[in-house]
Amino acid sequence: MKTHLLIENQKSCTEVIAKHRIHGSCPLDSFFEDDDEEFELWIRKGLLKHPNMKRDGVIFYDKKHGTIDPGFDFNVAQISDKAWFYTLFEPGYSHIEVIFYYLRKIGLYSNLKVAMRYTTTDPFFDETIKSLYLRYIEHASESVIDVSSLISDYIMGYKQICGKPWFEVDHVLFPIYIELDKVGRWILGRLSFVDRLFYVYNSRWSVNDDSEVAKSVKCYSDILPVSLDLVGFYKKRYDIKQKNWRYVTKKITEPFDIVIVKGLPGERLR
């Protein structure tokens, strides 16, 4: 299968008194103050000058400041270790789980008018599709892509809290783990059913990264069209095929073209 690569330009431990009570099913509807400076002071309090390597992991804080009590319950993860927040900018499984869970929750419950119909996957989906792709390459056959696979369960909306069947959305967001120059990081993938394109958002983009990023997401562009066909996706979404010429010129199971989105706000490097 041949995938086309496209380029797009697109522009402390002190007592805290609660100021706002959160109501409703989507907490992100509530107003939050801009407490970046206060958070930074808190995150640095008790931080060891040199982290200690222990058998069960790395210790970043002294004993007095390393535990959050009471902890945070994010539903998909319970956090009482202050180091969890310290490592937010590093590749991390549970951080991504929480972020994408709340993205799904916004899509389902938010009182705000969300401009697009979407759902997300999670890091486990990323691991699953990459593993399946290795078998697909090894056997050089679509027969390894089975309707009973975990990929199909995600498409049907079975695998996640606050998940939606893909039949009901126009976009799916994917957290994707890649390595560039031996440094691991997360990027964002977005499948647009209407465009029949797989968009990739890499906030640390450089001109030398495009080919490596495209290789890293090829498993998505190759596997997803076949999986969607297996579950009868397009039989339930005739409206999609009428909106884009790519559905006329390509077979349903042909790979999605990959679009590397440019002009993103750059990451703040520390």
C-alpha positions in Angstrom: 0.0 0.0 0.0 1.2 3.5 -0.8 0.5 6.4 1.5 0.8 10.0 0.3 2.4 12.5 2.5 1.0 16.0 2.3 2.1 19.3 3.9 -0.4 21.9 5.2 0.2 25.4 6.5 -2.0 26.3 9.5 -1.7 29.3 10.9 3.4 24.2 49.1 1.8 22.4 51.6 -0.1 25.4 52.9 -3.8 25.3 53.4 -5.8 26.4 50.4 -9.3 27.7 50.6 -11.5 26.7 47.7 -12.7 29.8 45.8 -14.9 28.0 43.2 -17.1 25.0 43.5 -17.3 22.9 40.4 -20.8 21.8 39.3 -22.1 19.5 36.5 -20.8 16.6 34.7 -18.0 18.5 32.9 -15.7 20.3 35.5 -13.9 22.2 32.7 -17.1 24.3 32.2 -16.3 26.0 35.5 -14.1 29.1 35.6 -10.5 28.7 36.6 -8.2 31.5 37.6 -4.8 31.8 36.0 -2.5 30.4 38.7 0.6 29.5 36.7 2.9 31.4 39.0 1.4 29.9 42.1 1.6 26.5 40.6 5.2 26.9 39.8 6.0 28.0 43.4 4.2 24.9 44.7 5.8 22.5 42.2 9.3 23.7 43.2 8.7 23.6 47.0 10.6 20.6 48.5 12.3 19.7 45.2 15.6 17.9 45.7 18.6 19.5 44.1 19.6 16.1 42.8 16.9 13.4 42.3 17.6 10.1 44.1 17.5 6.9 42.1 15.6 4.2 44.1 14.7 0.6 43.2 11.1 1.6 42.7 11.8 4.8 40.7 13.1 8.3 40.9 12.6 10.4 44.1 12.2 14.1 43.2 11.0 15.6 46.5 11.9 15.4 50.2 9.6 13.4 52.4 7.6 16.4 53.7 6.6 17.7 50.3 6.4 14.6 48.1 2.9 13.4 48.9 -0.4 15.2 48.1 -3.1 14.6 50.7 -5.9 14.4 49.8 -4.9 13.3 46.4 -6.5 13.9 43.0 -9.1 11.5 41.6 -9.2 11.9 37.8 -11.4 8.8 37.4 -9.0 7.1 35.1 -6.0 7.8 37.5 -5.7 8.5 41.2 -2.7 10.8 42.0 -1.1 11.4 45.4 2.5 11.7 44.3 3.6 15.3 43.7 6.2 14.1 41.2 3.3 13.2 38.8 2.9 17.0 38.2 6.6 17.6 38.0 6.9 15.1 35.1 4.0 16.5 33.1 6.3 17.6 30.3 8.0 14.2 30.0 6.5 11.3 28.0 4.0 9.7 30.4 1.3 7.2 30.1 -1.1 8.3 32.9 -0.8 12.0 32.0 -2.0 11.3 28.5 -4.8 9.0 29.8 -6.1 11.9 31.9 -5.9 14.6 29.2 -7.7 12.5 26.6 -10.3 11.3 29.1 -11.2 14.9 29.8 -11.3 15.7 26.1 -13.8 12.9 25.7 -15.8 14.2 28.7 -15.9 17.7 27.2 -17.3 16.3 24.0 -20.1 14.4 25.8 -21.1 16.7 28.7 -19.8 20.2 28.2 -22.3 23.0 28.3 -20.1 24.9 25.9 -20.8 24.6 22.2 -18.1 22.3 20.8 -17.4 23.1 17.2 -16.9 19.6 16.1 -18.1 16.1 16.8 -15.2 14.0 18.0 -13.9 11.3 20.3 -10.4 10.1 21.2 -8.4 7.0 21.7 -5.7 6.5 24.4 -2.1 5.2 24.7 -3.2 1.6 24.9 -4.7 2.0 21.4 -1.4 3.4 20.2 0.4 0.3 21.5 -2.3 -2.0 20.0 -2.3 -0.6 16.5 1.6 -0.6 16.3 1.7 -4.2 17.4 -1.0 -5.2 14.9 1.0 -3.3 12.2 4.1 -5.4 12.8 2.1 -8.5 12.2 0.5 -6.9 9.1 4.0 -6.2 7.7 5.3 -9.6 8.6 2.5 -11.5 6.9 1.9 -9.0 4.1 -1.8 -9.6 4.4 -4.9 -7.8 5.6 -6.1 -11.1 7.0 -4.4 -10.3 10.3 -6.8 -7.3 10.8 -9.8 -9.1 12.3 -13.2 -7.7 13.1 -12.9 -9.1 16.6 -9.7 -7.2 17.3 -9.4 -4.4 20.0 -9.2 -1.9 17.2 -12.8 -2.8 16.3 -13.9 -2.4 19.9 -12.5 1.1 20.0 -14.4 2.0 16.8 -17.6 0.7 18.3 -17.1 2.8 21.4 -16.7 -0.2 23.8 -13.2 0.4 25.3 -13.2 3.7 27.0 -15.0 5.8 29.7 -16.9 8.5 27.9 -16.1 7.0 24.6 -18.4 7.4 21.5 -18.8 5.1 18.6 -16.9 6.4 15.6 -20.1 6.3 13.6 -21.4 9.3 15.6 -18.4 11.6 15.1 -16.5 13.4 12.3 -13.0 13.4 13.9 -11.0 11.0 16.1 -8.0 12.3 18.1 -5.1 10.0 18.8 -2.2 10.3 21.2 0.8 8.9 19.4 4.2 8.1 21.0 7.2 8.5 18.7 11.0 8.8 19.1 12.9 11.5 17.3 16.7 11.5 17.6 16.3 8.9 20.4 14.1 11.2 22.4 10.6 10.0 23.2 7.6 12.3 22.9 3.8 12.5 22.3 2.3 13.9 19.2 -1.4 14.3 18.1 -3.1 12.5 15.3 -6.5 13.5 13.9 -8.5 11.4 11.5 -11.0 13.5 9.6 -13.7 11.3 8.0 -15.0 14.1 5.8 -11.6 15.0 4.4 -10.4 11.3 4.4 -7.1 12.6 5.7 -4.9 11.8 8.7 -3.5 15.0 10.2 -0.4 15.0 12.4 0.4 17.8 14.9 4.0 17.9 16.2 4.7 21.1 18.2 8.5 20.6 18.1 8.5 20.3 14.3 11.7 20.7 12.2 12.1 20.1 8.5 14.1 16.9 9.2 11.3 15.3 11.2 8.6 14.9 8.5 9.8 11.5 7.1 10.3 10.0 10.6 6.9 11.2 11.8 5.2 9.9 8.7 6.8 6.5 9.2 5.6 6.5 12.8 2.0 7.1 11.9 1.9 4.9 8.8 0.4 2.1 11.0 -2.7 4.4 11.5 -3.1 5.4 7.8 -2.8 1.7 6.7 -4.7 -0.2 9.4 -7.7 2.2 10.1 -9.3 2.1 6.6 -9.4 -1.7 6.7 -10.7 -1.8 10.2 -13.4 0.7 9.4 -14.5 -1.3 6.4 -14.7 -4.5 8.6 -17.2 -3.0 11.0 -19.3 -1.6 8.2 -18.5 2.0 9.1 -19.2 3.5 5.6 -22.6 1.7 5.3 -23.8 3.8 8.3 -22.1 7.0 7.0 -23.2 7.5 3.4 -23.1 11.3 4.1 -19.3 11.2 4.3 -18.7 9.7 0.9 -20.8 12.4 -0.8 -18.6 15.2 0.6 -15.2 14.4 -0.7 -13.7 13.4 -4.1 -11.1 11.2 -2.4 -13.9 8.6 -1.7 -14.6 8.5 -5.4 -11.0 8.1 -6.6 -9.8 5.6 -3.9 -10.9 2.3 -2.6 -12.4 2.3 0.8 -9.5 0.2 2.2 -6.8 2.3 0.6 -4.5 4.1 3.2 -5.4 7.6 4.4 -3.1 10.3 3.1 -1.0 11.9 5.9 -0.9 15.6 6.4 1.9 17.1 8.5 0.3 20.3 9.9 2.6 23.3 10.0 2.5 26.7 11.7 1.7 25.3 15.2 2.6 27.3 18.4 6.0 25.9 19.4 6.6 24.2 22.8 8.2 26.2 25.5 11.6 24.4 26.0 13.0 24.5 29.5 
